[in-house]
Structures are given as structure tokens and as C-alpha cells.
């Protein structure tokens, strides 16, 4: 449900950590990347600053200097290739996701994905989850002027669905993503795969609700889909 009690007319999902609990695999990829380049491991506080951001915004901060387009592309490709290698054959939909998508499909509620993940990762992750055909409306932060926590990618997703942002429900797993969805005017539910409820409150605006997975969301809020 939306925060005003209406059922949503559209639903927008983040990708990493939201459709699947894969952020630990991204963390492992970053650990290997940092070790290769003599960088310290990513502490939890820095991860909270990075999760949800675009790579073009993460890597200059991570390395502490400006990066030219070619160097940035090479470093991003290196880290994301590590993620794809680590995650191949290991990704599963978050509990209750397939049931939720089936309910939304039966009710003809359109869905979209709004993600900071690069194109090759989007293709890889959706293919691994078996959702590439179902989730075709994908909006990426590298396609809009500003990445999360700016609202751009969520505004673009609502526009793709042909709906006012206020009629859409977002699912997110990171404080920066929650901030982006709320700033765009969507109701936002946080799944606690990456941060617990106090963690969201400590690092940004509080989501409208927190749930561990979609099975819990359906149990608490999904009566309108029955």
C-alpha cells in the first residue's frame, strides 16, 4: 500500500540487494579489487556512503583522485567482472519476490527497475534470476543526469510506467536509494538485506516501512492483492 492507504498503480524495484540478496558478493568483489590495488578494505561506514551510487561517483572517491574516462571504464570493468564471476550460479530471487510479481501481474500493475548497476550487470543479474523477460523496463542511473540519492532515476521509472510518482511504490535496500525514491515522491519500502531498520534511520530519511523480504511484505501489506 501507499503511505496514504491507496493501492499502488505501479511498482519500482531497485536491483542489487532488493531483487536478490547479493550485496555480500559485491563486497567480496570490492575486497579483491582493493587488495589488487593496495587499497584498504571498505569499512561499513564507507559502504553506507557507496551503496546505491553509480560507479562514476564511487571510484574517484575510492581512489582519492579524479579519473579520466578510459581509466574509470577499465577500473569499473575490472570490479564488475569480479562480481559477475563470483555471482554466477549463486543468485536467487529474494523470498516472496516471485509470488509478489505474480500477484502484480494478475492485477495488471506495471513494474519497472531503477538501478545504479551498469548494463552488463543488469543483464547478468536478471538472467541469473530468470527475470530478464519479466522485468524489461529497466532505468539505469547512468542514463539520467544525477545518480542516487538524487531522484532522477525514480522519476524516469515513474514516467516510463506512465504514472505520477505519488502513485508508485518503490522497494529499496540502501539508504541512498530510499532517499532517491522518497525525494522523487514515491512511497518506499526498505528490505533489510543490507541495512537493518536503525541503519536506515542513521544514514538517511526513514523509509515508509521495513521488511526482511517480500513474503513478509505480502503478509503485512498485501491483502489488496488477494
C-alpha positions in Angstrom: 0.0 0.0 0.0 1.0 3.6 -0.5 1.5 5.8 2.6 -1.9 7.3 2.1 -3.6 3.9 2.2 -4.3 3.6 -1.6 -3.0 0.6 -3.5 -0.1 1.4 -5.8 -0.8 1.7 -9.5 2.9 0.9 -10.3 5.8 -0.7 -8.5 9.5 0.1 -9.0 12.3 -2.2 -7.7 15.9 -1.5 -7.1 18.1 -4.3 -8.3 21.1 -5.2 -6.2 20.2 -6.2 -2.6 16.5 -5.8 -3.5 15.6 -8.4 -6.1 18.3 -10.7 -4.7 20.4 -10.7 -1.6 23.7 -10.2 -3.4 25.5 -7.3 -1.7 27.9 -9.6 0.1 29.1 -10.7 -3.3 29.6 -7.1 -4.4 31.5 -6.6 -1.1 33.7 -9.6 -1.9 34.4 -8.2 -5.4 35.4 -4.9 -3.8 37.7 -6.7 -1.3 39.5 -8.4 -4.2 39.7 -5.2 -6.2 41.0 -3.2 -3.2 43.6 -5.9 -2.5 44.8 -5.8 -6.1 45.2 -2.0 -6.0 46.7 -1.7 -2.5 43.6 0.0 -1.1 42.3 -0.6 2.5 39.2 -2.8 2.8 35.8 -0.9 2.7 34.6 -0.2 6.2 30.9 -0.4 6.9 30.6 3.4 7.1 32.1 3.8 3.7 29.8 1.1 2.3 26.8 3.1 3.6 28.1 6.1 1.6 28.6 4.0 -1.6 25.7 1.5 -1.7 23.2 2.7 -4.3 25.6 5.2 -6.0 26.8 5.0 -9.6 30.3 3.7 -10.2 31.3 7.0 -11.8 30.6 8.6 -8.4 32.2 5.8 -6.3 35.6 5.2 -7.9 37.1 8.7 -7.8 36.2 8.8 -4.1 37.5 5.3 -3.6 40.9 6.1 -5.2 41.0 9.7 -3.9 41.6 11.3 -7.2 40.0 12.3 -10.5 39.8 9.6 -13.1 39.8 10.0 -16.9 37.1 8.2 -18.9 39.3 5.4 -20.1 40.8 4.7 -16.6 37.4 4.9 -15.0 36.0 2.4 -17.5 38.8 0.0 -17.0 38.6 0.0 -13.2 34.8 -0.4 -13.3 35.0 -3.2 -15.8 37.6 -4.9 -13.5 35.5 -4.7 -10.4 32.2 -5.7 -12.1 33.8 -8.6 -13.9 34.8 -9.9 -10.4 31.2 -9.5 -9.3 29.9 -11.4 -12.2 32.4 -14.2 -11.7 31.6 -14.5 -8.0 27.8 -14.4 -8.5 27.5 -16.8 -11.5 25.2 -19.6 -10.5 24.6 -18.2 -7.0 21.8 -15.7 -7.3 18.3 -16.5 -6.2 15.2 -14.2 -6.0 14.6 -12.7 -2.6 12.0 -14.7 -0.7 8.5 -13.9 -1.8 9.6 -11.9 -4.9 8.2 -14.4 -7.5 4.9 -14.5 -5.6 4.7 -10.7 -5.5 5.5 -10.4 -9.2 2.8 -13.0 -10.0 0.2 -11.0 -7.9 1.1 -7.8 -9.6 0.8 -9.4 -13.0 -2.6 -10.8 -12.2 -3.7 -7.3 -11.1 -2.1 -5.7 -14.2 0.1 -3.5 -12.0 3.1 -2.5 -14.1 6.6 -2.8 -12.7 10.0 -1.3 -13.5 13.6 -1.5 -12.2 15.5 1.6 -11.2 19.2 0.8 -10.5 22.7 2.2 -10.3 24.0 -1.1 -11.7 25.8 -0.9 -15.1 24.2 -2.5 -18.1 26.2 -5.7 -18.2 25.4 -6.4 -14.5 21.7 -5.7 -15.1 21.7 -8.3 -17.9 23.7 -10.8 -15.8 21.7 -10.5 -12.6 18.2 -10.6 -14.3 19.3 -13.6 -16.4 20.6 -15.4 -13.3 17.3 -14.7 -11.5 15.3 -15.9 -14.5 13.6 -12.5 -14.7 15.1 -11.0 -17.9 11.8 -11.4 -19.8 9.5 -10.3 -17.0 11.4 -7.2 -15.9 12.0 -5.4 -19.2 11.5 -1.8 -18.1 14.9 -1.0 -16.6 16.1 2.5 -15.9 19.7 2.9 -15.0 21.3 5.8 -13.1 24.0 6.2 -15.8 21.1 7.1 -18.2 20.0 10.1 -16.2 21.8 13.4 -15.2 22.2 12.6 -11.5 22.5 9.3 -9.7 21.0 8.2 -6.3 20.4 9.9 -3.8 19.0 12.3 -6.5 15.5 11.4 -7.6 16.2 11.3 -11.3 16.1 7.5 -11.9 12.9 7.1 -9.9 11.3 10.0 -11.8 12.3 8.3 -15.0 10.9 5.0 -13.9 7.5 6.5 -13.0 7.5 8.3 -16.3 8.3 5.0 -18.1 5.3 3.5 -16.3 3.1 6.5 -17.4 2.2 7.2 -13.8 2.7 10.1 -11.3 5.4 9.2 -8.8 2.9 9.5 -6.0 1.0 6.6 -7.4 4.1 4.3 -7.3 5.6 2.1 -4.6 9.4 1.6 -4.5 11.4 -1.2 -3.0 15.0 -0.4 -1.9 17.8 -1.9 0.2 20.1 1.1 0.7 19.7 4.5 2.5 20.8 6.4 -0.7 18.2 4.5 -2.7 15.5 5.2 -0.1 16.4 8.9 -0.2 16.1 8.9 -4.0 12.7 7.2 -4.0 11.3 9.5 -1.3 12.7 12.6 -3.0 11.0 11.6 -6.2 7.7 11.3 -4.4 7.3 7.5 -4.2 6.3 5.5 -1.2 9.3 3.5 -0.3 9.6 0.1 1.5 13.1 -1.0 2.6 14.1 -4.6 2.5 16.7 -5.3 5.3 19.1 -7.4 3.3 21.9 -4.8 3.6 20.9 -2.5 6.5 18.7 -3.0 9.5 15.9 -0.5 10.4 18.2 1.6 12.7 20.8 1.6 9.9 18.4 3.2 7.6 17.4 5.8 10.2 21.1 6.5 10.9 22.1 7.1 7.2 19.2 9.0 5.7 15.4 9.6 5.7 13.4 6.7 7.2 11.5 4.5 4.7 7.8 4.2 5.0 8.2 0.6 6.1 11.0 -2.0 6.6 10.6 -5.7 5.9 13.1 -8.6 5.7 11.7 -9.9 2.3 8.6 -9.9 0.1 6.9 -12.7 1.8 6.8 -10.6 4.9 5.6 -7.6 2.9 2.8 -9.7 1.4 1.8 -10.9 4.8 1.7 -7.4 6.3 0.6 -5.2 3.4 -0.5 -7.4 0.5 -4.2 -8.0 1.3 -5.2 -5.7 -1.6 -3.6 -8.2 -4.0 -5.7 -11.2 -2.9 
